Amino acid sequence: MYARSTTTPWPLIALFTAGYLAPYLLPTTVGRLDAGLPLSATQAGAVGSALLLSSAAAGFLLASRVDRVGPRTLARIGLALAVLGYGSAALTHAVPAVVAGAVVGGFGSGTATTVAASGIAAERDPHRASTLGLLCVSALAGAVYLTVPHLGAGHGQPLAAIALTALAVWPLTGRLPVRTTTAHTRVETAGLPHRRAGLVLAGTLVCWSLAQNSLWGVSGRIGINQAHLSEVTVGAVFAIALGTGLVGVIGAGALGARLGRAVPIGAGTALIAGCIVLSASAHDLRTFATGEIAWNTLYPIVLSYVLGLAASLDPRGRWAVLVGSASSLGTAAGPLAGSVLSARAGFPAMGAILAVGLVVIAVPMTGVALHTGGRLLAPGTVRRRGGTVPQIGAPEQQVVEIPLDTPAVPAQRAYDTAGPRQLSST
C-alpha cells in the first residue's frame, strides 16, 4: 500500500493528467485522422476505439501488479510507451504505423492511469485528489483545443501533444516510491471488499462511459457538418466547455461529501442525458455551444464522485483501477458506437438513444452510492451518541491478542470491605 499522506500528491496528479489526456482529446484526434489520412469517419472512430481499448486492457492487466512491480518503475514504463507510441504515430502517414502507434500509446496511457489511480485511492481524501487530477487534465486539454487549430492541418498535432505531456511528466516519477510498503494487516491478504457493489459499478460505468464518448467522439463532426461551424469555432467551443468544466470540478471539490455521492451521481447523470440530446440536435452555434458547455460542466463533476466512490470501496485501490479500466472500456467503444449510430440514424436519433440509456443506468449507479456511501458525515466528526465516523473503505482495526500471565488465586479474606484500614492489636 501507499503511505497515506496529508500533502497534495502532485506526482500522482501529473501522472493522472498524462494518462487521461488521450480520452479528452478524442474529438480532435478522430476528426484529424478522418481528415488527414485515407480513412472514413467510421474507420477513424475505430482507430480511436483501438487506442482506448488498449488503455483499458492495461488497467485490467496491471490492477493487481502495481505493488509487485513498483509505482515508479511501472509509471516510467507507461510514460515511455506513451512517448514512443503517440510520437511515432504523429510522425508517420502510413495508416498501419499510425494504428500501431496509437495502440502502443494507449497501453502507455492506461499504465500511467493505473499507477495514478492506485496511489490516489490510498490518499486520505481520494475525492479531492481525483478532482485535482480532472482539473489539471481539463485545463491542459482546453489549452490544446485552443492551440491545435492554429498549427496547421494533419493528424499529428493532438498525438504529439499527448506524447509531449508524457515526456514532461517523466521527471516527476522520481518522487514516486520504488516499492509500496506492505503492512501486515488483514486487508492485504483479503479478497476484494464490496464485491457486488464493485461489479455493479464497473458494469454500469462501461455503459455510462460508452454513452458519454459516443457523443464526444463525434462532437467535432456535429459542429462542423451539422451546425456548419469552422474547426476554429468548434475548438473554441470545446475550450470554453472544458473551462467551465474546471469551474464545475472546483465546485465539486469544495462541496465534497456534504451531499453524499448518490445525489451528484444520479441527478448529474440525468442532467447529462438532457445535455446530450441538446448537443446532438444542434444546428447552430448557440444550441451546439449550450449543449457542449453544459455537458462538459457536469461530466467531470459526476466522474469525480464516481472515481471517489470506487476508491472508497478498497483502500488498496484495486476497485479504483478496475472501475477506471471499465470506464476506459466503455470509452473505447464510444467513438465506434457514435460513428455507427450517427451514420445509420443521424445525430439527433443517436443523442436520444444515448440519453435513454443513461437514464436507465443511473438507477443502479445511484443504488451503489446509497448502499456503500449515502449521505456521509466527514471522517472524524463526532456522532451524537459518541464515537467517530470512520473513513469509508479504511482497513479494519486488527484484533491483537494480548497474552496474560495466569492470575494468582486470591487467598481467603484477602479482600475486605471498603473503609479505613483497622490496625490489629498485638
Phi, psi and omega in degrees: 000151170289149172283133181288129183242160178258353179267165180288126183277073185299323176300320178292321180293320177296320178294320176301317180297315180297323181285326185270352185295323182301312177298325181292330180265015185302315182301313181288328178295311180294318180298320181283330172297321179293318185278328188263348181233159178286067180231145172280171180299319179294320179293320177297320175298324178294323177296316176299321178294321178297320178301310184286330176294321176296322177296317178296320180299323178298318179297315180295322183286328190253002185304321183260009186246003181295315178298322185288314182280322183107133183300318184294313180297314183293322178296319180291324175297315180297315180294322178297317177296323179295315179296315181294311185292304182293323180296316178293323178293329180286334187264357182238156176248003177282122186302314179301321179292323178296315180297314180297317179296321179295321180292316178296315178298321177298321177295322177295318177299316179296323178295316178298318179295323180298313179297316181297316181295320179297317180290320181295323179297335180274356179287159178296327180230083183295331179295319179294318180294319177297321179297317179296322177297314177296325178298314182293316182290326177294318180295317181293317180296322177299319178295322179295317180297328177284332187268317189303317182299340181266003182259009178097172181281170179122160184271350193279336187299308180295325177294320177295324179298320179293318180296318180293325177296316177299321179294322181290331181281339184311311183301332182287345180292343177296342179267000175275151180291145176292317176226146176277144180287138182253115177270139182273072178236169184298330184293337183287329185258348182284161176286186181296126175282162178051048188299315183295315180297320180295319180293319178296316180297317180295316181295317180290328182289334172301311180291321180299311181290326178299316179296316181299312188274349169296319175285314184299324181292336181245008182299321179298320179289326175298315181294319185278313187274321185265318179271353175059049178253159177279165179297323179297317180294317178298317178298321178294320177298315179298319180296317178296319179299316178292329176295317176292331173299326176299317179298318178297319180294320178298318178297321178295321178293323178289323180290321178061225185260020183297326178263008188073199179247340185293315182295310179299322182287311183290304182293323179297319178295321178296320177293323177299321178302317177295321179296322180296317178299317181295313183293318183290338181262010186289136174236005178212172184297318185297311181294318180298313182294319180298313180296314182292319182292314179296318181295313181290340174286319184279325187303308181292334177296308181297318181298321180297321178290323178295316179295321176296321177297316179297319180294329182285345182283339183203116182294343178278353175086007183292317178292327178299318179290315183293319178293320176297323177291323175297321175298318178295328178296316176294321177299322180296320181282345185300307182302317180292317179297317179296321179295317181292314181297316182291326180290326184268325186244346184093159183297314181299317179294322176302314179300319179295318179297315180295322181295317178298317178299320179295317180298322180293313184282348177296333183293305179294328177297317178295323178298319177297317180297321178291320184290321185255344182234294183069203177272112192259147165271157180291141178302134178097347179284152186271132174280166184296323183266016178094165182088174181236160177276120182286160174291127180297132179085358181291149180295147180292153176292132181285135177275120182249128177275129180254114180290137179240145174292155179296122183293146178288142178286121183293138177287156180298137181064024176288340180242142181231177178291156180288150178141178180300137181288130180268132177277126179285146179280145180266000000 
